[in-house]
Amino acid sequence: MPQKLDFPLLTMAVPRSLRRNNPITYVLAGGLCIFFLYFFFGDSAQIPSLPKYGAPRQLLKSKDAASNELSPPSLPFKKTKLLEGEVAPPPPVVHYHMNNVTTTSDPVGNRESVLILTPLARFYEGYWDNLCKMSYPHELISLGFIIPKGREGNLASDLLQERVLKTQSPTNKNRFASITILRQDSEPPVAQTESERHALAAQKERRAAMSRARNSLLFTTLGPTTSWVLWLDSDIVETPPSLIQDLASHDKAIIVPNCFQRYFNKDKDAMDVRPYDFNSWIDSPTAKGLGEKMGPDEILLEGYAEMATYRSLMAYMADSDGDPRREIELDGVGGTALLVKADVHRDGAMFPPFPFYHLIETEGFAKMAQRLGWRATGLPNYYVYHYNE
């Protein structure tokens, strides 16, 4: 057992005058003051500022973030005209603190930036009007569009840019943070009438092309400060103004509302609503059995009598008097209105243009996210509305 050694404690009395007036004390105190002043009021690009709610801001104060075309698409970029012989400035070096990019149930209070992405084959006035009515702060919203090649795509592009010029005018205080418009290098693989778009025979080619368009749009526009990605189809013409806040308040990695359509019911001789999007579902043993018998290049599709899967469809779980905050867990999701935490995409979840576990596009995305550890949630009693052709 080790012995305990006792040593006498030596102390030396220090004169009170030295304790008060020692120059080293003043030097140390001054150094600490300088340190704290720098910490609190130093370079804002290195130490992000805090809003009134106490959470980190997602949009950096640095205006250099988009001063060059090679910068990340976080802020709008305007190419400057160079004089003859003038050399363009080099791309800026911008520091992004990714740990400060939050995705919370209070995205407005925490100043979380939202990227709204829309594949645009046709331009609907109702879509743009509804977009502009959204109550989420527009300075925190960036928009991204991808438009197909061809005559119809050209018309959609012209109509979109016409509205963009009005909305983004300097006199409009409610303009969006930035807008990116991409043009595809290929035409749509099938005709764009509603009946032809939804024919079973056209689905694999059509949805593979849609997946490629979605991925191109996503990978081009997703910035380092993006918290949420809202996929919103161009034919969604009616949503609650608080759509983003309502969906984000559930704090789910992937969340989708129920997509319906308003129409004139001849039997009732009045306007009525009906389910539209059947791609949000809970899997079934029948569907799994069908997949096991399929070849590697075959896909399962939902909403077709020729392919009965007996999945539980969220479209048929709606209750007009039900709680709009009611949640269900989903295995497949539709993309008409789909809110995704940006980290899900950063983890690698994309829209497979190939059969992924016999699923493709948005349903394949839900499966891929599930394989990465993310789950999808549906809101059967919260509605958005599709344009009725």
N, C-alpha and C positions, 0 to 999 in steps of 0.2 A: 504494500500500500504506500503510494507516494506520500512523502512528508510535506506538511504545510510549512512554508517558509514565511516568516513574518519580517517585513522590513519597516523601519521607522519612516513615517511620512514626513518629508522635509518641506517646509513652507518658508516663503520669504515675503515679508510684508512689503507692499508697494506703496510709496507715498501717494496720497490722494491727489496731489498736484500733478504727478506724472500720469495718473490714470485719466485725468481730465484733459491734459494738454499734449499728450503724446502725438507727434506729427504723423506717425504710422496710422493711428486711428483715423485721422482726417483723410489720409490718402485712400484707405480702404473704404471709408464711407462714401467718398467721392466716386470711386470706381463702381461701387454698387449702384449709386444713383444713375450714373451714365448707362450702366447695363440695363437697368429697368426702363429708362427712357427709350433706349434703342429697341428693347423688346416690345414695348407697347406702341411706339410711334415710328418704328423702322419701316423698311421696304415692304409695302403692301403686297407686292408680287410674291415675296417669300413667305409672308405671314398673312393668310387670307383674313379679310375682315369679317366681323360677325354682325348679322342683322339684329333687329330688335328682339327676335325670338331666341337668340343665343346659339343658333346652329350655323355651320359654315355656309357661306354663299357658294353657289355652283358656278356662276358666271364670274370669271376673273375681271378685275379692274383693268388689267393690262390691255390697252387697245392695240398692242402689237400682235395680238393673237391671230389676226387675219390681215396683216398688212402685206402679205405676200401670197401668191397663188399656191405656194407649197405648204402654207400653214394649215393646221387642222380646221375643218369647217365648223368652227364654234361661233364665229361672228361673221357678218356680211363682209365680203371682199369686193372692193372696187379697184379695177386695174387703172393705175395712173399712166397718163401719157408722158413719154420721155421725150426730151428735146433731142435734137440731132447731136450725136456724139456722147450723150449722157448714158451712164451705165446704171442699170437697175440695181437697187440695194439688195444685199444678200437676205435670204430668209431669216426671220428673227429666231432667236432661241428663247422659248417660252417654257417655264416650269409649270407642270400640272401636278397638283397634289391629289392623286386618285383616292386616297383614303378619306378625303373630304367630300367626295361625291356620294351623297346620301340618297336613299330611296325610302321615304317614310310615309306614314299615313297622313302627314300634314305637309304636302309638297309646296303649298303656297307660303306657309309660314317659314319653311326651311329653304325657300328660294331655289327649288329644284327645277332644272331645265328639262323641257319636254320636246321631243322630236316627233312630229306628226308626219307619217310617210304614206303616200297614196300612189299606187299604180293608176295612171289616168289614161284610159282609152277613149272616153267621152267626157266632155265637160258639162256638168249640170249646175245651173244657176243656184238651185236649192242647196247643193253641196257647199258652195262657196259662202252663200249667205249664212248657212248654219255654222260654218267654221268661224266666220267673223263674229258670230254671236256668243261664242264660247267665253265664259266668264273667267277662265284661267288667265292670269296676267300675260298679255301678248308679248311683252318684252322677254318672257321666259320661254316662248314657243318658237321653234324653228320648223319650217316646212320643207318637205322634200317630195318631188314628183318625178316619175319616170313615164315617158310618153312614147308609144310605139311609132315606128316609121309608117309612112303611107298617108293617103289623103285624109282619112278620118283623124289620124294622129296630128296632122298639120292643123286641121280645124280646131281640135282640142287645145293644141299649143297656143294658137292665136287667141282663142277665147280666154284661156287661163292668163296669158300675159297681159291681156287687156284689163282684167280684174286686178291683177297683181300691181300694175302701174297705179291704179286708183287707190288700192289699199295701202301701198307702201309710199304714198306721196309724203313729202316732208311736212305737210300741214296736218296729216292724220296722226294724232297722238296715240292711236290704238293699233299701230302697225306692228308686224311681227319682227322678231329679232333678226331672222334671215330666211331667205327662200332659195332653194336649189332646184333647178329644173334640168333633168337629164333626158336625152333623146336616145332611144334604142337604135341599134343598127339593123334591126330586122322587123318585118311586119308581123302582125298577129297570125298565128298558124291557122285559125279558123275565122269564119265570118262572125260579126259582132252583134247580130240580132240576139234577143234574149233566148229564143227557143233553140237556136243553133249553139249558143254558148253553153247551154245546159244539157245538150244531147249526150247520152252515155258514151257513144262512140268517140266523141270529141274530147272527153275529159282528160285522158292521159296526156295527150299532146298539148292541150290547152293549159292544163295545170302545171305541166313541166315548164312551159314557157312563162307562166305567171311566177313560178318559183325563181327562175333565173332573173326575172325583172325585179322581184322583191329583194333578192340577194344583192344584185348590182346597186340598187337604191340604198340598201342598208349599209353595205360596206363603204360606199362613197360618202355618206352623210353622217354616220355615227361619229360624234366628236368625243373628246376626252372629258368634257364637262356634262355630257348627257346623262340624266338620271333615268328617264322613262322614254319608251318608244310607244307611240300610239299608232297602230296600223288602222287606217280609216279608208274604206273603199270610196271611190268617187261617186257612187250612186247611193250613198247614205246621205239622205237629205233632211233628216230630223233626229236630233238627239237632245237630251236635257242640256242646257247651257253649262251646267256644272259637271259634265261628263267626266272630265279628267280628275277633278277632285273626288267625285263620287267613287270612281273605280279605284283610285289610289288609296282612298281611305281604308280599304280592306287590307292593304299592305300585303298583297299576294304577288308572287313572282310573275304569274301569267293569269290574267283575268279577262273574261269575255261576257258581255251582256247578251241578252236574247234579241235576235234580229227579226223584226216583223215587217209587214207591208200593209199599208192602207189601200183599200180597194172598195169599189161599189158592189155591194152584195145585192144581186137582183132578187133573190128570194126574200130578203128583208126590205128591199127597196130603200136601202140606206147605206151609208158608209160603214165599213167594218174593217177589222184587222185579221190577218192570217199569218201563220209562221212562214218565214222565208229561208233562213239559213239552217240547214240540217247537218252541218259539219261539227257541231258541238255535241259530243255524246259520251256515254259511259259504255265501255266495251262489254261484249257478251260472249258466252262460250261458243255460240254459233259462228260469230265473226272470227274468233280465234281458230275454230275448226276449219273454216273456209281458207284462212290464211295458210294453215299447215299443208293444205292440198294444192296450193298454188305454186306455179313456177316462179323463179327468182325475179322475173321481169313483170309479173302481174301485180295489179293493185286492187285493193278493196275500195269501193266507193259507197257513199251513203246517200240515201234519199231516192233510190231507184228500185222499182218493183222487180226488175230483172236480177237484182242482187240483194236478196233479203238477208240482212245481217242480224236482225232482232236486237240491235243495240238500243239502249235507253237514250232517246233524243231529248236534249234540253228544250227544243222547240215545243215539245208537247208537255213539258212540265210547268208551263206558265199558269199562274193563277192571277186573274185580273185584280183580285182583292188581296193578294198575298203580300208579304213583306218584301219590298224591293232589295233589302240587304240579305235575303236568304242566300246561302252559299251551297254549292254542290261541287264535289270533286269530279273532274273530267279526264278522259283519256284522249279525246280528240277535240280540237277547237276550230271554229271558223275564223275567217280573217276580215269580216265586214267591219268590225270594230273590236280591236284586240289591244289591250294595254299590257306591255311587257317591261319588266325591269331591265334596264340596259345591260346589267351584269349577266343576264341570261344569254344575250347575244354575244357579249364579250367572252363568255365561257365556250362559245363555239356553236350554239344552237342556231341553225339557219333553216331555210325552207328547202328540203331536198327535192331536186328536179328529177330524181330517180326513185325507184321503189325502195323505201326504207321500212323494213318490217311490213312490206306490202302497203305502205301508206305514202302519200305524196303531198307536197305543198304544206298548207297550214296543219293538216292532220299529222303529216310527217314531222312537222316542227314540234308539235306537242309530244310526240313519241321521242324525238331526239332530246328535247329538254328533260323529259322524264328519265332518260338514260344518263343524263348529266346530273341528276339529283334534284331537278326542279319539278314542281307540280302545277297543274293547271286548275283554275277555279272558274266556275260558271255562276252567273246570276240569272236564274230563270224568270224572275219577276222585275227585272230592270230592262227597259226596252230602248232600242234604237230602230229607226224605220228606213226601209229601202225604197228607192224610187220605183214607182209602178209604171211600166211601159204600156 
